């Protein structure tokens, strides 16, 4: 059942979707990690590939940047394609001094100042939790892979934070008990849509810049050097939940 944004037929998208923001990252994952790969969507260049990883079927699909884009694609995946699990994998800014470039953060929950929930569902909601069952599996899988991950709350932004005129003013008005580990631009829309449809969602992020360090990941590193996070997300699908 194609939508205006997705040409895949019903049944061509797996129950579990790994969702990077960048279409080229989706292409990279499909070419380097999946077997029996089929390109099932390329509308607007938002590539989706369905294949197998260690015998388990899954789809890798790009979300694009920002909540409106993630909101459209995750909504359609949950509602029209019967997707049960979406794991967002992406980049983030580090908000804790202990975080270094390429450290992995798992979002416990996400806060957003904006009005995505109000516009979508007449809901004055600004914080949504990740799915605990899915997060617990990710944590267990990370331990099995001997990968260190940080777990904490995330801020979902309407503006790329390095472009804010006064980041400290923004940061200081966040809820006092939020204690955010990272900032990104898509997770709130994903988590809220999962909440609306009673589905599962999680968000894994790799630190590519930080308010505490000067180094910033290059475009090439953002595209191809996030393999630990990618392998973790793919390995989660080996669990019996999927």
N, CA, C and O of each residue as an XYZ file, in Angstrom:
968
protein
N       0.856     -1.199      0.000
C       0.000      0.000      0.000
C       0.887      1.243      0.000
O       1.185      1.769      1.072
N       1.313      1.723     -1.148
C       2.174      2.907     -1.207
C       1.493      4.131     -0.602
O       0.267      4.242     -0.617
N       2.295      5.040     -0.074
C       1.827      6.332      0.425
C       2.447      7.417     -0.464
O       3.250      7.095     -1.340
N       2.099      8.681     -0.263
C       2.746      9.738     -1.048
C       4.261      9.808     -0.845
O       4.967     10.422     -1.645
N       4.763      9.176      0.228
C       6.182      9.292      0.554
C       6.921      7.962      0.501
O       8.130      7.924      0.730
N       6.229      6.883      0.206
C       6.839      5.551      0.284
C       6.188      4.658     -0.776
O       4.980      4.419     -0.743
N       7.002      4.171     -1.713
C       6.475      3.361     -2.807
C       6.489      1.863     -2.514
O       6.064      1.066     -3.351
N       6.977      1.468     -1.327
C       7.027      0.046     -0.989
C       5.618     -0.540     -0.942
O       4.666      0.118     -0.522
N       5.513     -1.775     -1.378
C       4.245     -2.491     -1.280
C       4.117     -3.096      0.113
O       5.121     -3.334      0.785
N       2.883     -3.345      0.545
C       2.655     -3.985      1.829
C       3.340     -5.346      1.818
O       3.156     -6.132      0.889
N       4.122     -5.619      2.842
C       4.885     -6.856      2.915
C       6.343     -6.699      2.524
O       7.159     -7.580      2.794
N       6.680     -5.566      1.880
C       8.072     -5.345      1.486
C       8.895     -4.678      2.583
O      10.116     -4.571      2.462
N       8.242     -4.232      3.647
C       8.942     -3.636      4.783
C       8.778     -4.561      5.977
O       7.671     -4.995      6.293
N       9.892     -4.858      6.637
C       9.909     -5.817      7.738
C       9.241     -5.228      8.985
O       8.977     -4.028      9.060
N       8.977     -6.097      9.953
C       8.367     -5.666     11.210
C       9.301     -4.782     12.028
O       8.854     -3.984     12.851
N      10.614     -4.935     11.792
C      11.603     -4.133     12.500
C      12.361     -3.273     11.502
O      12.852     -3.766     10.487
N      12.449     -1.986     11.802
C      13.128     -1.030     10.926
C      14.253     -0.357     11.697
O      14.043      0.177     12.786
N      15.454     -0.388     11.118
C      16.579      0.389     11.616
C      16.576      1.687     10.834
O      16.568      1.664      9.603
N      16.583      2.830     11.531
C      16.278      4.096     10.860
C      17.347      5.155     11.102
O      17.277      5.887     12.089
N      18.336      5.245     10.214
C      19.250      6.379     10.252
C      18.588      7.603      9.624
O      17.582      7.480      8.925
N      19.147      8.763      9.872
C      18.611      9.941      9.229
C      19.043     10.067      7.784
O      18.249     10.433      6.918
N      20.299      9.764      7.529
C      20.939      9.994      6.239
C      20.639      8.862      5.259
O      20.925      7.706      5.572
N      20.073      9.151      4.086
C      19.854      8.095      3.093
C      21.134      7.366      2.693
O      21.099      6.167      2.417
N      22.265      8.075      2.657
C      23.520      7.416      2.304
C      23.980      6.455      3.390
O      24.659      5.466      3.113
N      23.599      6.759      4.641
C      23.932      5.810      5.706
C      23.071      4.559      5.591
O      23.547      3.454      5.850
N      21.813      4.723      5.207
C      20.962      3.553      4.957
C      21.549      2.707      3.839
O      21.592      1.481      3.949
N      22.000      3.340      2.772
C      22.626      2.641      1.655
C      23.894      1.922      2.110
O      24.129      0.776      1.729
N      24.707      2.592      2.920
C      25.944      2.009      3.442
C      25.661      0.756      4.262
O      26.341     -0.259      4.109
N      24.656      0.826      5.132
C      24.310     -0.326      5.969
C      23.836     -1.484      5.107
O      24.254     -2.624      5.308
N      22.967     -1.198      4.150
C      22.427     -2.254      3.295
C      23.532     -2.953      2.518
O      23.540     -4.179      2.409
N      24.456     -2.182      1.983
C      25.514     -2.752      1.140
C      26.569     -3.503      1.941
O      27.172     -4.450      1.435
N      26.798     -3.090      3.184
C      27.906     -3.649      3.955
C      27.501     -4.653      5.024
O      28.354     -5.379      5.533
N      26.214     -4.712      5.378
C      25.816     -5.566      6.494
C      24.676     -6.536      6.171
O      24.548     -7.563      6.836
N      23.859     -6.239      5.182
C      22.686     -7.067      4.922
C      22.908     -8.030      3.768
O      23.741     -7.792      2.893
N      22.154     -9.116      3.779
C      22.134    -10.071      2.676
C      20.742    -10.051      2.038
O      19.769     -9.604      2.646
N      20.673    -10.546      0.802
C      19.393    -10.644      0.074
C      18.675     -9.298      0.045
O      17.475     -9.212      0.308
N      19.426     -8.259     -0.277
C      18.919     -6.894     -0.157
C      18.062     -6.508     -1.354
O      18.384     -6.817     -2.501
N      16.956     -5.821     -1.054
C      16.094     -5.265     -2.094
C      15.794     -3.811     -1.760
O      15.384     -3.500     -0.642
N      15.999     -2.916     -2.730
C      15.615     -1.518     -2.569
C      14.106     -1.415     -2.734
O      13.576     -1.724     -3.802
N      13.408     -0.982     -1.682
C      11.941     -0.967     -1.725
C      11.366      0.438     -1.758
O      10.177      0.607     -2.028
N      12.181      1.450     -1.490
C      11.713      2.829     -1.619
C      12.861      3.746     -1.994
O      13.958      3.652     -1.443
N      12.591      4.641     -2.949
C      13.541      5.704     -3.259
C      12.825      7.024     -3.559
O      13.410      7.934     -4.146
N      11.557      7.122     -3.152
C      10.823      8.372     -3.305
C      11.540      9.473     -2.517
O      11.886      9.281     -1.351
N      11.758     10.611     -3.149
C      12.452     11.751     -2.536
C      13.869     11.402     -2.093
O      14.452     12.108     -1.269
N      14.425     10.324     -2.631
C      15.765      9.910     -2.246
C      15.852      9.324     -0.855
O      16.948      9.175     -0.316
N      14.700      8.984     -0.252
C      14.683      8.455      1.112
C      14.729      6.923      1.025
O      13.704      6.248      1.117
N      15.935      6.401      0.847
C      16.114      4.990      0.532
C      15.651      4.078      1.661
O      15.881      4.345      2.841
N      14.990      2.991      1.263
C      14.636      1.910      2.185
C      15.049      0.597      1.547
O      14.745      0.336      0.384
N      15.747     -0.228      2.321
C      16.221     -1.528      1.864
C      15.717     -2.599      2.827
O      15.806     -2.441      4.045
N      15.199     -3.669      2.283
C      14.813     -4.816      3.094
C      15.733     -5.984      2.747
O      15.974     -6.280      1.576
N      16.240     -6.637      3.791
C      17.133     -7.776      3.614
C      17.180     -8.583      4.885
O      16.279     -8.500      5.720
N      18.229     -9.365      5.033
C      18.386    -10.174      6.240
C      19.736     -9.884      6.894
O      20.725     -9.580      6.228
N      19.737     -9.988      8.215
C      20.968     -9.895      8.995
C      21.023    -11.134      9.885
O      20.211    -11.294     10.797
N      21.993    -12.010      9.608
C      22.125    -13.279     10.319
C      20.795    -14.044     10.294
O      20.375    -14.633     11.290
N      20.156    -14.012      9.131
C      18.928    -14.776      8.922
C      17.651    -14.091      9.332
O      16.571    -14.593      9.022
N      17.724    -12.952     10.025
C      16.523    -12.230     10.454
C      16.194    -11.110      9.473
O      17.064    -10.315      9.116
N      14.926    -11.048      9.034
C      14.530    -10.003      8.095
C      14.396     -8.666      8.808
O      13.846     -8.590      9.907
N      14.900     -7.618      8.179
C      14.726     -6.276      8.689
C      14.808     -5.290      7.541
O      15.261     -5.622      6.446
N      14.367     -4.089      7.806
C      14.432     -3.003      6.841
C      15.298     -1.891      7.406
O      15.218     -1.572      8.593
N      16.120     -1.308      6.561
C      16.870     -0.099      6.897
C      16.302      1.020      6.041
O      16.322      0.947      4.813
N      15.799      2.051      6.697
C      15.182      3.158      5.966
C      15.604      4.487      6.559
O      15.650      4.636      7.781
N      15.912      5.450      5.711
C      16.264      6.787      6.172
C      15.028      7.541      6.637
O      13.920      7.312      6.152
N      15.240      8.442      7.584
C      14.139      9.281      8.084
C      14.231     10.718      7.612
O      13.251     11.459      7.690
N      15.413     11.130      7.116
C      15.627     12.546      6.865
C      15.921     13.277      8.170
O      15.993     12.666      9.236
N      16.090     14.592      8.071
C      16.450     15.394      9.235
C      15.237     16.101      9.828
O      14.392     16.624      9.102
N      15.163     16.108     11.147
C      14.152     16.876     11.849
C      12.879     16.108     12.139
O      12.591     15.084     11.520
N      12.127     16.626     13.094
C      10.896     15.962     13.524
C       9.833     15.860     12.440
O       9.188     14.816     12.351
N       9.606     16.879     11.605
C       8.576     16.712     10.569
C       8.855     15.532      9.651
O       7.942     14.781      9.308
N      10.117     15.364      9.251
C      10.461     14.260      8.352
C      10.336     12.920      9.074
O       9.693     12.000      8.567
N      10.944     12.806     10.251
C      10.806     11.576     11.032
C       9.336     11.307     11.347
O       8.897     10.157     11.322
N       8.582     12.350     11.640
C       7.169     12.174     11.962
C       6.393     11.540     10.830
O       5.580     10.646     11.064
N       6.628     11.985      9.610
C       5.931     11.423      8.453
C       6.296      9.964      8.248
O       5.415      9.112      8.134
N       7.600      9.668      8.199
C       8.014      8.308      7.840
C       7.691      7.296      8.927
O       7.245      6.189      8.624
N       7.906      7.654     10.184
C       7.592      6.695     11.250
C       6.081      6.504     11.379
O       5.622      5.391     11.635
N       5.306      7.566     11.205
C       3.838      7.451     11.232
C       3.372      6.454     10.178
O       2.576      5.562     10.471
N       3.866      6.604      8.957
C       3.433      5.719      7.878
C       3.898      4.286      8.094
O       3.172      3.341      7.785
N       5.106      4.123      8.624
C       5.598      2.763      8.877
C       4.731      2.055      9.911
O       4.369      0.892      9.731
N       4.402      2.748     10.985
C       3.570      2.138     12.018
C       2.137      1.902     11.538
O       1.573      0.832     11.770
N       1.547      2.898     10.870
C       0.123      2.823     10.548
C      -0.181      2.018      9.289
O      -1.137      1.243      9.261
N       0.625      2.198      8.255
C       0.286      1.609      6.956
C       1.098      0.365      6.600
O       0.693     -0.420      5.742
N       2.253      0.183      7.264
C       3.110     -0.948      6.916
C       3.253     -1.970      8.043
O       4.056     -2.898      7.944
N       2.484     -1.801      9.100
C       2.437     -2.779     10.200
C       3.790     -2.995     10.863
O       4.061     -4.080     11.378
N       4.635     -1.983     10.856
C       5.924     -2.072     11.545
C       5.683     -2.073     13.049
O       4.842     -1.327     13.551
N       6.423     -2.914     13.763
C       6.279     -3.026     15.216
C       7.396     -2.318     15.975
O       7.160     -1.764     17.049
N       8.606     -2.330     15.430
C       9.779     -1.814     16.139
C      10.570     -0.891     15.217
O      10.894     -1.257     14.087
N      10.878      0.304     15.706
C      11.795      1.188     14.995
C      12.924      1.572     15.942
O      12.693      2.074     17.042
N      14.147      1.325     15.489
C      15.330      1.745     16.236
C      15.994      2.857     15.436
O      16.581      2.607     14.383
N      15.901      4.072     15.932
C      16.613      5.171     15.291
C      18.095      5.065     15.612
O      18.473      4.869     16.767
N      18.931      5.193     14.597
C      20.374      5.298     14.813
C      20.837      6.589     14.163
O      20.560      6.836     12.990
N      21.537      7.406     14.922
C      21.936      8.690     14.367
C      23.061      9.320     15.144
O      23.660      8.701     16.024
N      23.335     10.543     14.808
C      24.379     11.300     15.480
C      23.750     12.220     16.521
O      22.555     12.510     16.474
N      24.567     12.665     17.450
C      24.070     13.574     18.481
C      25.196     14.468     18.960
O      26.375     14.203     18.727
N      24.799     15.532     19.636
C      25.739     16.359     20.366
C      25.805     15.891     21.806
O      24.777     15.588     22.412
N      26.996     15.830     22.350
C      27.169     15.395     23.729
C      26.951     16.534     24.710
O      27.485     17.628     24.527
N      26.157     16.276     25.763
C      25.847     17.289     26.763
C      26.470     16.960     28.120
O      26.173     17.619     29.117
N      27.335     15.940     28.159
C      28.017     15.564     29.390
C      29.526     15.582     29.149
O      29.979     15.175     28.079
N      30.308     16.045     30.121
C      31.761     16.147     29.900
C      32.442     14.803     29.719
O      33.510     14.734     29.111
N      31.852     13.735     30.233
C      32.486     12.415     30.105
C      32.322     11.812     28.714
O      33.001     10.839     28.385
N      31.439     12.366     27.895
C      31.212     11.820     26.562
C      32.292     12.276     25.592
O      32.610     13.462     25.502
N      32.851     11.307     24.866
C      33.879     11.595     23.863
C      33.306     11.321     22.470
O      32.250     10.703     22.336
N      34.014     11.788     21.434
C      33.575     11.519     20.071
C      33.430     10.019     19.848
O      34.304      9.232     20.212
N      32.311      9.643     19.245
C      31.959      8.282     18.860
C      31.517      7.398     20.027
O      31.315      6.197     19.845
N      31.363      7.978     21.231
C      30.667      7.248     22.289
C      29.204      7.048     21.878
O      28.649      7.835     21.112
N      28.591      5.975     22.407
C      27.215      5.630     22.050
C      26.288      5.962     23.210
O      26.572      5.623     24.358
N      25.184      6.623     22.907
C      24.176      6.995     23.903
C      22.847      6.340     23.528
O      22.425      6.382     22.372
N      22.202      5.744     24.511
C      20.859      5.194     24.361
C      19.896      6.096     25.119
O      20.085      6.366     26.305
N      18.861      6.559     24.422
C      17.910      7.488     25.031
C      16.925      6.754     25.933
O      16.246      5.825     25.496
N      16.851      7.176     27.195
C      15.803      6.681     28.102
C      14.465      7.341     27.799
O      13.411      6.707     27.851
N      14.532      8.610     27.486
C      13.339      9.381     27.157
C      13.774     10.672     26.507
O      14.942     11.054     26.586
N      12.833     11.347     25.860
C      13.205     12.535     25.089
C      12.256     13.693     25.402
O      11.038     13.534     25.483
N      12.871     14.861     25.572
C      12.141     16.104     25.855
C      12.198     17.009     24.636
O      13.223     17.086     23.958
N      11.090     17.694     24.359
C      11.027     18.638     23.248
C      10.267     19.875     23.685
O       9.185     19.770     24.263
N      10.825     21.047     23.414
C      10.115     22.297     23.690
C       8.961     22.523     22.732
O       8.004     23.223     23.063
N       9.045     21.939     21.550
C       8.099     22.244     20.477
C       6.724     21.643     20.690
O       6.418     21.088     21.745
N       5.903     21.769     19.654
C       4.492     21.404     19.755
C       4.112     20.251     18.832
O       2.993     20.211     18.320
N       5.031     19.315     18.615
C       4.721     18.175     17.751
C       3.473     17.441     18.254
O       2.561     17.163     17.476
N       3.434     17.130     19.541
C       2.313     16.357     20.082
C       1.009     17.156     20.039
O      -0.060     16.601     19.786
N       1.108     18.458     20.287
C      -0.084     19.299     20.252
C      -0.661     19.357     18.844
O      -1.873     19.246     18.660
N       0.203     19.530     17.856
C      -0.250     19.617     16.479
C      -0.762     18.275     15.972
O      -1.776     18.210     15.278
N      -0.051     17.205     16.323
C      -0.415     15.883     15.816
C      -1.649     15.312     16.499
O      -2.453     14.621     15.875
N      -1.791     15.609     17.799
C      -2.770     14.842     18.576
C      -3.456     15.676     19.655
O      -4.048     15.122     20.581
N      -3.380     17.007     19.543
C      -4.000     17.892     20.547
C      -3.575     17.525     21.961
O      -4.387     17.507     22.885
N      -2.301     17.238     22.110
C      -1.761     16.726     23.365
C      -0.644     17.647     23.834
O       0.349     17.840     23.131
N      -0.810     18.210     25.018
C       0.231     19.074     25.591
C       1.320     18.205     26.217
O       1.491     18.181     27.436
N       2.038     17.507     25.375
C       3.070     16.566     25.830
C       4.432     17.057     25.357
O       4.597     17.447     24.201
N       5.408     17.032     26.264
C       6.758     17.472     25.898
C       7.833     16.454     26.296
O       9.021     16.697     26.087
N       7.425     15.329     26.863
C       8.391     14.287     27.225
C       7.771     12.924     26.955
O       6.636     12.659     27.351
N       8.526     12.058     26.275
C       8.066     10.700     25.989
C       9.198      9.730     26.287
O      10.354      9.983     25.946
N       8.854      8.616     26.925
C       9.842      7.587     27.219
C      10.074      6.681     26.011
O       9.181      6.472     25.190
N      11.282      6.156     25.924
C      11.554      5.059     24.996
C      10.826      3.813     25.490
O      10.378      3.760     26.635
N      10.712      2.822     24.628
C      10.110      1.559     25.039
C      11.088      0.797     25.927
O      12.195      0.474     25.496
N      10.686      0.510     27.163
C      11.600     -0.111     28.122
C      12.031     -1.505     27.677
O      13.198     -1.868     27.828
N      11.108     -2.285     27.135
C      11.451     -3.642     26.706
C      12.525     -3.606     25.624
O      13.479     -4.384     25.658
N      12.364     -2.706     24.675
C      13.343     -2.587     23.601
C      14.670     -2.070     24.128
O      15.726     -2.563     23.732
N      14.633     -1.084     25.015
C      15.876     -0.580     25.608
C      16.610     -1.650     26.398
O      17.836     -1.745     26.326
N      15.869     -2.459     27.156
C      16.506     -3.524     27.933
C      17.237     -4.513     27.017
O      18.318     -4.994     27.356
N      16.645     -4.814     25.862
C      17.292     -5.718     24.910
C      18.554     -5.077     24.340
O      19.568     -5.754     24.174
N      18.503     -3.786     24.040
C      19.681     -3.086     23.528
C      20.804     -3.102     24.554
O      21.961     -3.335     24.205
N      20.472     -2.857     25.810
C      21.485     -2.869     26.874
C      22.101     -4.257     27.010
O      23.319     -4.387     27.130
N      21.267     -5.291     26.991
C      21.772     -6.668     27.073
C      22.664     -6.999     25.877
O      23.714     -7.622     26.035
N      22.249     -6.589     24.701
C      23.032     -6.861     23.495
C      24.368     -6.141     23.544
O      25.389     -6.707     23.154
N      24.376     -4.895     24.018
C      25.626     -4.145     24.140
C      26.606     -4.869     25.070
O      27.802     -4.935     24.786
N      26.099     -5.407     26.174
C      26.962     -6.163     27.084
C      27.529     -7.398     26.402
O      28.706     -7.716     26.571
N      26.702     -8.092     25.635
C      27.174     -9.285     24.918
C      28.243     -8.950     23.897
O      29.115     -9.771     23.611
N      28.178     -7.739     23.342
C      29.160     -7.302     22.342
C      30.344     -6.573     22.978
O      31.238     -6.105     22.273
N      30.348     -6.477     24.309
C      31.391     -5.741     25.039
C      31.482     -4.285     24.589
O      32.570     -3.721     24.476
N      30.321     -3.693     24.337
C      30.250     -2.292     23.958
C      29.775     -1.465     25.149
O      28.786     -1.807     25.797
N      30.473     -0.396     25.426
C      30.045      0.513     26.481
C      29.054      1.513     25.908
O      29.349      2.175     24.912
N      27.888      1.630     26.520
C      26.925      2.643     26.094
C      26.484      3.450     27.313
O      26.452      2.944     28.435
N      26.148      4.703     27.069
C      25.619      5.585     28.097
C      24.105      5.665     27.933
O      23.604      5.771     26.814
N      23.385      5.616     29.035
C      21.927      5.691     29.012
C      21.480      6.956     29.725
O      21.878      7.202     30.864
N      20.661      7.754     29.069
C      20.183      8.975     29.687
C      19.143      9.653     28.825
O      18.831      9.194     27.726
N      18.613     10.743     29.330
C      17.592     11.478     28.595
C      18.198     12.305     27.468
O      19.377     12.657     27.488
N      17.360     12.601     26.493
C      17.761     13.306     25.283
C      16.896     14.544     25.097
O      15.720     14.553     25.462
N      17.481     15.579     24.534
C      16.726     16.751     24.120
C      16.559     16.693     22.609
O      17.531     16.514     21.875
N      15.325     16.846     22.150
C      15.037     16.863     20.714
C      14.811     18.312     20.294
O      13.960     19.005     20.852
N      15.573     18.754     19.317
C      15.663     20.169     18.987
C      14.978     20.492     17.664
O      14.932     19.665     16.753
N      14.448     21.712     17.577
C      13.929     22.242     16.318
C      15.018     22.945     15.515
O      14.827     23.257     14.340
N      16.149     23.191     16.147
C      17.259     23.907     15.528
C      18.541     23.137     15.820
O      18.735     22.666     16.941
N      19.409     23.005     14.837
C      20.725     22.400     15.032
C      21.462     23.210     16.080
O      21.731     24.392     15.865
N      21.799     22.597     17.220
C      22.233     23.385     18.367
C      23.473     24.244     18.144
O      23.552     25.317     18.742
N      24.463     23.843     17.313
C      25.579     24.767     17.082
C      25.163     26.078     16.419
O      25.915     27.053     16.445
N      23.957     26.108     15.817
C      23.483     27.315     15.154
C      22.632     28.204     16.052
O      22.180     29.263     15.615
N      22.404     27.797     17.297
C      21.637     28.628     18.218
C      22.425     29.902     18.553
O      23.645     29.856     18.709
N      21.731     31.026     18.662
C      22.406     32.279     19.011
C      22.858     32.296     20.464
O      23.822     32.980     20.809
N      22.158     31.539     21.323
C      22.507     31.527     22.746
C      22.141     30.164     23.325
O      21.072     29.991     23.911
N      23.035     29.208     23.154
C      22.750     27.849     23.608
C      22.577     27.790     25.121
O      21.713     27.061     25.606
N      23.364     28.529     25.870
C      23.305     28.447     27.331
C      21.948     28.876     27.860
O      21.449     28.282     28.815
N      21.334     29.900     27.260
C      19.999     30.311     27.684
C      18.994     29.195     27.432
O      18.153     28.897     28.280
N      19.091     28.583     26.253
C      18.226     27.433     25.960
C      18.450     26.323     26.983
O      17.496     25.808     27.566
N      19.710     25.957     27.198
C      20.025     24.835     28.084
C      19.527     25.100     29.503
O      19.044     24.184     30.169
N      19.639     26.325     29.965
C      19.269     26.654     31.342
C      17.765     26.683     31.566
O      17.322     26.664     32.714
N      16.960     26.728     30.493
C      15.512     26.697     30.698
C      14.934     25.286     30.550
O      13.721     25.107     30.664
N      15.777     24.290     30.300
C      15.299     22.919     30.270
C      14.812     22.512     31.657
O      15.288     23.058     32.652
N      13.880     21.571     31.749
C      13.413     21.110     33.063
C      14.582     20.702     33.950
O      15.508     20.027     33.499
N      14.536     21.110     35.197
C      15.686     20.965     36.084
C      16.047     19.511     36.349
O      17.206     19.200     36.624
N      15.066     18.620     36.269
C      15.321     17.206     36.546
C      15.591     16.395     35.285
O      15.679     15.169     35.353
N      15.722     17.053     34.135
C      15.902     16.326     32.881
C      17.283     15.683     32.789
O      17.408     14.533     32.370
N      18.316     16.422     33.180
C      19.694     15.912     33.196
C      20.068     15.285     31.846
O      20.429     14.109     31.807
N      19.992     16.036     30.743
C      20.170     15.431     29.417
C      21.605     15.014     29.132
O      22.560     15.687     29.521
N      21.728     13.891     28.444
C      23.026     13.400     27.992
C      23.356     13.882     26.583
O      24.527     13.998     26.224
N      22.332     14.161     25.789
C      22.597     14.433     24.377
C      21.477     15.255     23.767
O      20.386     15.376     24.324
N      21.784     15.819     22.597
C      20.790     16.539     21.817
C      20.777     16.043     20.383
O      21.825     15.794     19.788
N      19.580     15.903     19.836
C      19.409     15.495     18.439
C      18.107     16.098     17.929
O      17.553     16.979     18.587
N      17.595     15.653     16.772
C      16.504     16.391     16.142
C      15.315     15.552     15.687
O      14.417     16.084     15.033
N      15.278     14.258     16.009
C      14.225     13.400     15.476
C      13.478     12.554     16.504
O      12.331     12.182     16.258
N      14.084     12.238     17.637
C      13.576     11.170     18.498
C      12.200     11.447     19.084
O      11.418     10.514     19.268
N      11.882     12.706     19.384
C      10.580     12.966     19.993
C       9.457     12.541     19.059
O       8.507     11.891     19.496
N       9.546     12.895     17.783
C       8.492     12.519     16.834
C       8.367     11.005     16.742
O       7.257     10.474     16.693
N       9.497     10.307     16.720
C       9.470      8.847     16.669
C       8.813      8.273     17.918
O       7.905      7.449     17.813
N       9.256      8.692     19.090
C       8.726      8.137     20.338
C       7.240      8.456     20.483
O       6.459      7.622     20.942
N       6.852      9.684     20.084
C       5.454     10.047     20.245
C       4.566      9.233     19.301
O       3.483      8.798     19.694
N       5.011      9.027     18.076
C       4.227      8.198     17.155
C       4.117      6.771     17.663
O       3.056      6.156     17.563
N       5.204      6.239     18.207
C       5.151      4.897     18.792
C       4.133      4.853     19.925
O       3.370      3.895     20.053
N       4.131      5.894     20.740
C       3.164      5.992     21.843
C       1.727      6.003     21.308
O       0.856      5.324     21.853
N       1.482      6.768     20.247
C       0.129      6.858     19.680
C      -0.363      5.512     19.159
O      -1.537      5.175     19.311
N       0.535      4.746     18.545
C       0.129      3.498     17.895
C       0.403      2.258     18.750
O       0.198      1.131     18.300
N       0.871      2.475     19.994
C       1.184      1.363     20.884
C       2.223      0.431     20.250
O       2.074     -0.791     20.263
N       3.271      1.035     19.698
C       4.374      0.306     19.082
C       5.637      0.554     19.895
O       5.601      1.236     20.919
N       6.753     -0.002     19.435
C       8.022      0.115     20.155
C       8.997      1.002     19.386
O       9.091      0.938     18.160
N       9.722      1.833     20.143
C      10.732      2.695     19.538
C      11.897      2.872     20.497
O      11.726      2.901     21.716
N      13.087      2.988     19.916
C      14.297      3.265     20.677
C      15.182      4.179     19.846
O      14.999      4.309     18.636
N      16.142      4.809     20.507
C      17.038      5.738     19.814
C      18.463      5.532     20.301
O      18.777      5.771     21.467
N      19.323      5.084     19.388
C      20.762      4.975     19.631
C      21.467      6.107     18.907
O      21.155      6.404     17.754
N      22.417      6.739     19.583
C      23.124      7.871     18.994
C      24.622      7.743     19.204
O      25.078      7.229     20.225
N      25.372      8.211     18.236
C      26.817      8.312     18.363
C      27.197      9.787     18.463
O      26.737     10.613     17.674
N      28.030     10.102     19.427
C      28.446     11.487     19.652
C      29.372     11.944     18.528
O      30.413     11.335     18.285
N      28.984     13.021     17.844
C      29.824     13.557     16.767
C      30.293     14.983     17.055
O      31.124     15.519     16.322
N      29.771     15.596     18.109
C      30.278     16.880     18.583
C      29.873     17.016     20.043
O      29.044     16.248     20.530
N      30.444     17.973     20.734
C      30.162     18.117     22.157
C      30.373     19.558     22.574
O      31.228     20.258     22.030
N      29.590     19.990     23.537
C      29.782     21.332     24.084
C      31.027     21.412     24.951
O      31.405     22.499     25.387
N      31.679     20.265     25.213
C      32.838     20.242     26.096
C      34.161     19.992     25.368
O      35.226     20.105     25.975
N      34.108     19.653     24.078
C      35.341     19.404     23.325
C      35.271     20.137     21.994
O      34.187     20.432     21.491
N      36.444     20.428     21.427
C      36.507     21.210     20.192
C      36.414     20.336     18.951
O      35.992     20.809     17.896
N      36.802     19.065     19.059
C      36.791     18.192     17.893
C      35.359     17.938     17.426
O      34.437     17.809     18.231
N      35.201     17.871     16.116
C      33.908     17.582     15.502
C      34.120     16.532     14.421
O      35.078     16.616     13.653
N      33.240     15.552     14.357
C      33.358     14.513     13.326
C      33.139     15.107     11.945
O      32.281     15.969     11.758
N      33.918     14.642     10.983
C      33.768     15.105      9.609
C      32.545     14.463      8.962
O      31.963     13.525      9.507
N      32.164     14.974      7.802
C      31.049     14.403      7.055
C      31.309     12.940      6.733
O      30.408     12.108      6.845
N      32.541     12.620      6.330
C      32.887     11.239      5.989
C      32.801     10.335      7.215
O      32.316      9.208      7.120
N      33.266     10.821      8.365
C      33.186     10.029      9.595
C      31.734      9.813     10.013
O      31.381      8.730     10.481
N      30.899     10.820      9.851
C      29.481     10.681     10.198
C      28.815      9.609      9.345
O      27.908      8.917      9.807
N      29.271      9.471      8.088
C      28.632      8.536      7.184
C      29.085      7.105      7.412
O      28.278      6.178      7.339
N      30.388      6.914      7.690
C      30.920      5.549      7.662
C      31.574      5.075      8.957
O      31.864      3.885      9.079
N      31.818      5.954      9.928
C      32.596      5.562     11.108
C      31.731      5.281     12.330
O      32.208      5.358     13.462
N      30.472      4.957     12.108
C      29.556      4.703     13.211
C      29.237      3.215     13.313
O      28.138      2.831     13.712
N      30.213      2.384     12.946
C      29.947      0.955     12.805
C      29.578      0.263     14.108
O      28.784     -0.677     14.093
N      30.132      0.701     15.236
C      29.776      0.061     16.506
C      28.289      0.210     16.786
O      27.624     -0.754     17.167
N      27.768      1.416     16.596
C      26.338      1.651     16.800
C      25.500      0.856     15.807
O      24.469      0.290     16.171
N      25.942      0.815     14.556
C      25.218      0.070     13.528
C      25.161     -1.408     13.879
O      24.095     -2.021     13.818
N      26.308     -1.989     14.249
C      26.353     -3.410     14.601
C      25.497     -3.701     15.821
O      24.861     -4.753     15.894
N      25.472     -2.785     16.778
C      24.635     -2.968     17.961
C      23.159     -3.007     17.572
O      22.429     -3.901     18.001
N      22.714     -2.041     16.759
C      21.309     -2.015     16.349
C      20.936     -3.264     15.569
O      19.871     -3.839     15.796
N      21.797     -3.692     14.653
C      21.508     -4.882     13.868
C      21.491     -6.128     14.744
O      20.659     -7.014     14.548
N      22.403     -6.202     15.707
C      22.487     -7.386     16.565
C      21.286     -7.514     17.479
O      20.939     -8.621     17.892
N      20.643     -6.393     17.804
C      19.436     -6.441     18.623
C      18.369     -7.311     17.972
O      17.583     -7.955     18.666
N      18.338     -7.332     16.650
C      17.309     -8.092     15.945
C      17.478     -9.597     16.115
O      16.577    -10.358     15.765
N      18.616    -10.040     16.648
C      18.806    -11.480     16.907
C      18.010    -11.946     18.118
O      17.817    -13.148     18.299
N      17.542    -11.009     18.957
C      16.780    -11.381     20.143
C      15.445    -12.002     19.739
O      14.916    -11.714     18.665
N      14.916    -12.844     20.599
C      13.667    -13.556     20.299
C      12.455    -12.641     20.169
O      11.416    -13.056     19.655
N      12.583    -11.383     20.636
C      11.486    -10.441     20.477
C      11.167    -10.203     19.009
O      10.026     -9.890     18.670
N      12.151    -10.347     18.139
C      11.989     -9.924     16.745
C      11.680    -11.104     15.845
O      11.512    -10.932     14.638
